[in-house]
Amino acid sequence: MQALEYKIQQEGIVKDAHVLKVDSFLNHQMDVLFIDQMGAEFKRLFQDRPINKILTIEASGIGIAAITGLHFQCPVVFAKKSASRNLDADIYTTNVHSFTHDRDYQVMVSKRYLSPDDHVLIIDDFMANGCAVEGLIELVEKAGATIEGIGIVVEKGFQDGGKRLRERGYHVESLAIIEAMDPASGKITFRKQ
């Protein structure tokens, strides 16, 4: 998505060779009009699939997933990273390692919100090593639901998450794939799609 690449070039901050900040429009302050364009693009990319549910993980994926859900006119479920009193006792769980926070989380989804009848589109803001997406895949599999695709806003193509998922046969669409980032110059190189 050329508009996303341009926005990343204009507003993204390269913290180091592995960390890109896009918190001015995606995962702290949200440019909802621009996120709406990304949701429309995910709808275009997966329009041939019978998607009836979108799954993401808290917290940064929720905004893009919710707006994508508007385009698909379907519910959005997000995997929670911590238990609370109002969470159902009957849940699917898995462990996920966060590249950004360098820690492990047990994530969970109520069994009421994922079932064998669901055709799921997984949405997330970033993919590096793919651990979060793999955790979401495991939750979908535990529910007996069908994964129809995986939509990622920004994929770090220099890490192996996207490659591994594609090799396993998943339909992965990333709106921008970064090949390299230079913290000294702030230059970001994108993969031609």
N, C-alpha and C positions, 0 to 999 in steps of 0.2 A: 504494500500500500504506500504509494509514493508520498501522499500527504503525511503519513505517519513518519516516514523517514525524514522528511523535511522538518517536521515538528521536533523530532528527536535531535536533529542537527542544531536547531535554533534554541531549544530549551533544555536539552539534556546536559547533564554534568557528568563527565567521566571522572570517577573518584579514584579508580586504579584500573589496571588492565582487565579486571573481572567485574567491576561494580559500576553501574550506570544509574544515576539519579534522574528520574522523570517525574518527580513528585510535584512539579508545578502544574501538571495536567492529568496525571493518571492515578497515582497511588498515595497522595496526601491531599492536595487540592485537585479536584476533578473538573476538567473542562467538559461538561456534560454534552454540549453541542458536538464537540469533536468525538467524544466517546459514542455518541449516537451514530456518527459516521462509521465508526469501527463496528458497532453492532449491526449496522446495515450490511457491511462487508462480510461479516460472519454469516449473516442470513444468505447472502448471495453465494458464498462458498459452499454452504451446506444445504442449500434449498432443495436438493433432490433426496435428502434423507428424511425419514419419518420421525423427526425429533419431537418428543413431547415433554422433555424435562432437560434442564440445564443444571450441571453440577460444577461447583467451584469450591475453593477453600478460603476460610477467612484469613486475613481481612481484605487484602488488596484486590483480590479477584472479584469481590462482591459487586463493586460498581459496574465494571464492564459486563459481568454476567447478568446483572439486573436489566441493563439496557438492551443487551442481546436478547434476553427473555421477552422484552416488549416486541422485538422484531419477529420472534418465533411465536409470540402469543402463547407462552407456556410458563409454568412455574419454574422458579430457580431455587435450588437447594444449595446450602453451603455447609461444608464439613466444618464442625466446630473444633477448636484447638483446646478447649477446656470444658469440663463438665460443669453443669449448673443445676440448681434445684428444679428448674422447669424443663430440663431435658428428660425425655422418656427414658425409662430403664431398659427398654428393648432397643438396642442400638447395634449398628455395625461399627467396628473400630479397626484401625490400622495405625502403624507407626510411620511417621514421615520425618525425614531430615530436611531442615531448612538451610539452603545454601546461604541465604541472606543473613540469617541470624545465627548460623552455625550451631544449631541445637536440634534435638529431636522432640517431636510432638506426638502425642497420641491423638489422632483426629477421629471424629465420630459423626455419624448421621443416624437419625431415628429411622427405624425400620418402617415407620408409617410413610416415609417420604421417598423411599426407593423400593421398587418391586420388580418382579419379572416382567410386568407389562410395560416397563419404561424403556424408552429409546433415548439414550442420554448423549448430549453434547457436553463435553468437558471444556470449561473455559478457564483460563488463568492469565494473569498479567505478564508474568515472566516465566521463561523456562531456561534453566542452566543445565543441571545434570538430570533433570526430569524426575526428581524424587517426589515432589508434590503430586505431579500428574500420575506417577506410578501408584502412589497411595490412593488417589481417587479412582484409578482403574480397579484396584483391589476392592474398594468399597462397592463399586458397580458389580463386579464379579460376585461378591458375597451376596448381593441382592438378587442375583440371577438376571439382572437387566442387560440390555444390549448397548454397547458403546457404538454410537454412530459417527463420532469424530471427536477431534481434539482441536480447539481453537486457542491460539496463543497470541497475545499482543506482540511481545518482543521475545524472540528466541536468541539466545547466545549460541550462534552456530559454531563457535570455537570450543564449546563444551559438547559433550556427547549425548545429552538427553534426547534431542529431536531425532538424531540419527538412530539411536537404539529403538525408539518407539516406531519409527518408520520401518526399520528392519523387522520389527515384530508384526508388521502388517496394519498398523493403525493409520487412519486417514488424519494426518496432522497438517493443519494450515496455520502458518504464522504470518502475521501482518507485516512484520519486519524481522529480518534475520541479520544479526550483527556478526561479521566475520572477525573484526578486530577493533580494539579501542586503544588509543594512545593517550595516557594521562598527561604527558608532557605538553602535547599540542592540543589535546581535547578532540583530536580527529577520530571519527567513527567511520568504519568501512562496512558497507552493507553488501550482503550476497545478492546478486542479480536473480530475480525470480521470474 
